[in-house]
Amino acid sequence: MRVQRPVAGLLLPLVLSVSLSVPGSSRVDADELFPKELVEFAPAERGPVFSGTGADTWDHKIRERGYVLRHDGKWHLWYTGYSGERTAKKMLGYATSPDGLTWTRHPENPVFSKSWTEDVHVVRHGDKFYMVAEGRGDIPHMLTSPDGVEWKDHGRLDVRNRDGSPLSPGPYGTPTLWIEGDDWYLFYERGDRGVWLAKSTDRKTWTNLQDTPVLARGPEKYDRHAIALNQVVRHRGRYYGVYHANAEPDWKGPWTTCLAVSDDLVRWKKYPGNPIVGTNDSSGQLVHDGKQFRLYTAHPDVRVYFPREERESE
């Protein structure tokens, strides 16, 4: 969790043709490691597609990572709403869309308000939606739902060091899930100082694969002072992580959107053209619309970016 401040920035189009390598694999071209459909985007001209109401409602403002998911031909958005006061309780809202552009809030919003729910990540697995979210103090908890509307809170996530001992006191926020077979993976940050990875087979106890970050800050300036992972996707046989970052020690710079690649979820290579979005629009996530990837950013409002070639041809 962090305070976001509006700062002007630039979308940075960059096309590279250099030789890189992911640890554990042979050297390949940057174009192969980072195909253009994952890094070359331009913002939709319409501006935000979803935002806080700005009125006297429970979701006067929205913040941090809302999550966009396309499932069963419909677009779903879960978001954090609050009154605008920094310390106000954060509650869960839900909206749907036929096209990912025009959204309708659920009439029973907030759909979950029993406990602080912020910075959400949602996956569909089996017959349920699974959500991990920050609770008060950046302590993550898990919720489940059969329909995306009715949610049950299963309590805080028990994350442990590699030797099974409890984590040291403090936050472990921006929780992000990845599932393979019976193995559940949880990425999390600690004060935006790095991204750690834990694994579970029962969704009750999560054990670090290593006690050092799998995705560290720096050495380049753009993510030297803050880093947090938002999403993992599988594409062309590799894992891609979308993350947000800050170049300033006081976090007054823009929270940019960046990309990294991995063959094993543990060892990551950052895109040399980062950030892929240099404006103060963070909590990025890639969503396939059935034809191509779109890039959504979810803070301080929800914006959509389309492939650069498509936008330039319009």
C-alpha positions in Angstrom: 0.0 0.0 0.0 1.2 3.5 -0.8 0.1 7.0 -1.3 -0.1 7.9 -5.0 0.6 11.5 -6.1 -0.3 12.8 -9.6 2.9 13.5 -11.5 3.1 14.2 -15.3 4.9 11.5 -17.3 5.3 10.1 -20.7 4.3 6.9 -22.5 7.7 5.5 -23.7 7.5 3.7 -27.0 10.7 1.7 -27.4 11.6 -1.0 -29.9 14.8 -2.9 -29.1 16.8 -5.4 -31.0 19.5 -6.6 -28.6 20.6 -10.0 -27.3 19.4 -10.9 -23.8 19.1 -14.0 -21.7 16.8 -15.3 -19.0 18.8 -17.2 -16.4 18.7 -20.9 -17.2 18.0 -20.4 -20.9 20.1 -19.7 -24.0 20.6 -16.1 -25.2 17.7 -14.8 -27.4 16.7 -11.6 -29.0 14.8 -9.0 -26.9 12.1 -9.2 -29.5 11.6 -12.9 -28.7 11.8 -12.5 -24.9 9.5 -9.4 -25.0 7.2 -9.7 -28.0 5.7 -6.4 -29.1 2.2 -7.5 -28.2 3.2 -7.3 -24.6 5.2 -4.0 -24.6 3.9 -1.7 -27.3 0.7 0.0 -26.2 -1.0 3.4 -26.7 -3.7 4.8 -24.5 -7.3 4.9 -25.6 -8.4 8.4 -26.5 -11.5 8.2 -24.3 -9.5 8.5 -21.1 -10.5 6.6 -17.9 -13.1 3.9 -18.5 -13.9 3.6 -14.8 -13.3 5.9 -11.8 -14.7 6.9 -8.4 -18.0 8.6 -8.4 -16.7 11.9 -7.1 -20.0 12.2 -5.2 -21.1 11.5 -1.7 -20.9 7.7 -2.0 -19.0 4.8 -0.4 -16.8 4.8 -3.6 -16.2 8.5 -3.9 -12.6 7.4 -4.9 -11.0 4.2 -6.0 -7.5 3.2 -5.2 -4.7 0.7 -5.7 -5.1 -2.4 -7.7 -8.6 -3.2 -9.0 -8.7 -6.3 -11.1 -10.1 -6.9 -14.6 -11.0 -10.4 -15.6 -12.7 -11.6 -18.8 -14.7 -14.8 -18.1 -17.6 -16.5 -19.9 -17.9 -13.8 -22.5 -18.3 -11.0 -19.9 -15.9 -8.5 -18.4 -15.6 -8.3 -14.7 -14.0 -5.6 -12.5 -13.5 -5.8 -8.8 -12.3 -2.5 -7.2 -11.6 -0.9 -3.9 -13.8 2.1 -3.0 -13.6 4.5 -0.1 -14.8 7.9 1.0 -11.6 9.8 0.0 -10.2 10.0 3.5 -6.9 8.3 3.7 -7.8 6.3 6.8 -11.3 5.4 5.6 -12.3 1.8 5.5 -11.6 0.2 2.1 -14.5 -1.9 0.7 -15.0 -4.1 -2.4 -17.0 -3.0 -5.4 -18.0 -4.9 -8.5 -18.8 -3.8 -12.0 -19.4 -5.7 -15.3 -19.1 -4.8 -19.0 -19.9 -6.3 -22.4 -16.7 -4.9 -23.9 -14.3 -3.9 -21.2 -14.9 -0.2 -21.9 -18.4 0.7 -20.6 -18.9 -0.5 -17.1 -22.0 -0.9 -14.9 -21.7 -0.9 -11.1 -23.5 -3.8 -9.3 -26.7 -2.6 -7.6 -25.7 -4.2 -4.3 -22.3 -2.5 -4.0 -20.3 -2.7 -2.0 -20.4 -6.4 -2.5 -18.1 -7.0 0.5 -17.7 -4.7 3.5 -17.2 -7.0 6.5 -13.4 -6.5 6.5 -10.9 -4.0 5.0 -10.4 -5.2 1.3 -7.9 -3.4 -0.9 -5.4 -4.0 -3.7 -7.2 -7.1 -5.0 -6.2 -9.9 -7.3 -8.7 -12.4 -8.7 -8.5 -15.8 -10.4 -11.1 -18.2 -11.6 -10.3 -21.8 -10.6 -12.7 -24.7 -10.8 -16.1 -23.4 -9.9 -15.0 -20.5 -7.8 -13.5 -17.1 -7.9 -10.5 -16.7 -5.6 -9.4 -13.3 -4.4 -6.3 -12.3 -2.4 -6.4 -8.7 -1.1 -4.7 -6.5 1.4 -6.5 -6.1 4.8 -5.8 -3.4 7.3 -2.0 -2.8 7.8 -1.2 -4.5 4.4 -1.8 -8.0 5.8 -3.3 -10.1 3.0 -6.4 -12.3 3.3 -8.2 -14.7 0.9 -11.8 -14.6 -0.1 -13.9 -17.0 -2.3 -17.1 -16.5 -4.3 -19.2 -18.7 -6.5 -20.4 -15.8 -8.6 -18.1 -12.8 -8.0 -20.8 -11.1 -5.9 -21.2 -13.1 -2.7 -17.8 -13.3 -1.0 -16.6 -15.4 2.0 -13.5 -14.2 3.9 -11.1 -17.1 4.9 -8.8 -14.9 7.0 -5.2 -13.7 6.8 -2.7 -15.7 4.8 -0.1 -17.5 6.9 3.1 -16.9 5.0 6.3 -18.4 6.4 10.1 -18.3 5.8 11.7 -21.1 3.9 12.5 -22.9 7.2 8.9 -22.7 8.3 9.3 -19.9 10.8 6.9 -17.0 10.7 7.7 -13.9 8.7 9.1 -11.0 10.7 6.4 -8.5 11.8 5.2 -6.0 9.2 3.3 -5.7 6.0 3.3 -8.3 3.2 1.0 -6.7 0.7 0.1 -6.6 -3.0 -0.7 -10.3 -3.0 -0.7 -12.0 -6.4 -1.7 -15.6 -7.2 -0.5 -18.0 -9.8 -1.8 -21.6 -10.0 -0.2 -24.7 -11.6 -1.9 -28.0 -10.9 -2.0 -28.5 -7.2 0.6 -25.8 -6.5 -0.5 -22.3 -5.6 2.0 -19.5 -5.7 1.8 -16.2 -3.9 3.8 -13.2 -4.8 4.0 -10.4 -2.3 5.9 -7.2 -1.4 7.2 -5.9 1.9 7.0 -2.1 1.9 7.5 -2.1 -1.9 11.2 -3.1 -1.3 11.1 -6.2 -3.4 8.8 -9.1 -4.5 8.9 -12.4 -2.7 7.4 -15.8 -3.7 5.8 -18.4 -1.5 4.1 -21.7 -2.4 1.2 -23.7 -0.9 -0.6 -26.9 -1.7 -3.4 -26.4 0.9 -4.0 -22.6 0.6 -3.5 -22.5 4.4 0.3 -22.3 4.9 2.5 -20.5 2.3 6.2 -21.1 2.4 8.9 -19.0 0.8 10.8 -20.6 -2.0 13.7 -18.3 -1.0 13.9 -15.7 1.7 15.2 -13.0 -0.6 13.2 -11.2 -3.3 12.7 -13.0 -6.6 12.2 -9.6 -8.2 14.5 -6.9 -6.6 14.7 -3.2 -7.0 17.1 -1.6 -9.5 19.7 -1.4 -10.7 18.2 1.0 -13.2 16.7 4.2 -11.9 13.0 3.6 -12.9 12.5 0.9 -10.2 15.3 1.7 -7.8 13.2 2.8 -4.9 9.9 0.8 -5.1 8.6 -2.4 -6.8 5.5 -4.5 -6.5 4.1 -7.3 -8.8 0.5 -7.0 -10.0 0.0 -10.0 -12.3 1.6 -13.0 -13.9 0.5 -14.3 -17.4 1.7 -17.2 -19.5 2.6 -16.4 -23.1 4.7 -18.2 -25.7 5.9 -20.7 -23.2 7.2 -18.1 -20.7 5.9 -16.3 -17.6 5.5 -12.5 -17.8 5.1 -10.3 -14.7 3.5 -6.9 -14.8 4.7 -4.7 -12.0 4.7 -1.1 -10.9 7.7 0.8 -9.7 9.0 4.2 -8.6 12.3 5.9 -9.3 12.3 8.4 -6.4 13.3 7.7 -2.8 10.4 9.7 -1.5 8.0 8.1 -4.0 7.0 11.5 -5.4 7.8 10.3 -8.9 5.2 8.5 -11.2 4.3 5.0 -10.3 5.1 3.4 -13.7 4.1 0.1 -15.3 6.8 -2.3 -16.1 7.4 -5.9 -17.4 9.7 -8.8 -16.6 10.0 -12.4 -18.0 10.9 -15.7 -16.3 11.2 -19.4 -17.2 10.6 -20.6 -13.7 8.8 -17.9 -11.6 11.9 -17.4 -9.5 14.5 -15.9 -11.8 13.3 -12.8 -13.7 14.7 -10.6 -16.4 13.4 -7.1 -16.7 12.4 -5.5 -20.1 15.2 -3.2 -21.1 12.6 -0.7 -22.4 10.9 -0.3 -19.1 8.6 1.4 -18.2 6.1 0.3 -20.8 3.8 3.1 -19.4 5.7 6.0 -17.9 2.8 8.1 -16.6 1.4 7.9 -13.1 -0.9 5.1 -13.9 -0.1 1.9 -12.1 -1.4 -1.5 -11.1 -1.1 -2.7 -14.7 -2.5 -6.0 -16.0 -2.7 -7.7 -19.3 -6.1 -9.0 -20.4 -6.7 -10.9 -23.7 -9.9 -9.8 -25.4 -10.1 -12.8 -27.7 -8.1 -11.1 -30.4 -5.2 -9.4 -28.7 -3.9 -8.3 -25.4 -5.1 -5.0 -23.8 -3.2 -3.4 -21.0 -5.3 -2.0 -18.2 -4.0 0.3 -15.4 -6.1 0.5 -12.3 -4.8 3.4 -10.2 -5.8 6.2 -9.6 -8.6 5.3 -12.1 -9.0 2.5 -14.7 -7.5 3.1 -18.1 -7.1 0.9 -21.1 -4.3 0.7 -23.7 -4.5 -1.0 -27.0 -1.7 -2.3 -29.2 0.2 0.6 -30.6 -0.1 -0.5 -34.3 -3.9 -0.6 -34.0 -4.1 2.8 -32.4 -1.8 4.4 -35.0 -3.9 2.9 -37.9 -7.1 4.4 -36.6 
